[in-house]
């Protein structure tokens, strides 16, 4: 017999929708652009490649390095 989590810990349909929205990587990146001063209408009108490039450029400007082979940010000290 398996135990069930308390009723209040189950995801409601609204929670599932919120999770789907928060998991949207393109939305996250567009909001990152907005946070860094790109106007909302501009950030959300860019195609996905431009959004990714702009996010990377902001990362470079913040002193981060991109590992092109691993497709991720290098950890400080690497």
Secondary structure, DSSP 8 states (H G I E B T S, - for coil): ------GGGS--HHHHHHHHHHT-HHHHHHHHHHHTT--HHHHTTS-HHHHHHHHHHHHHHTT--EETTTTEE--TT-
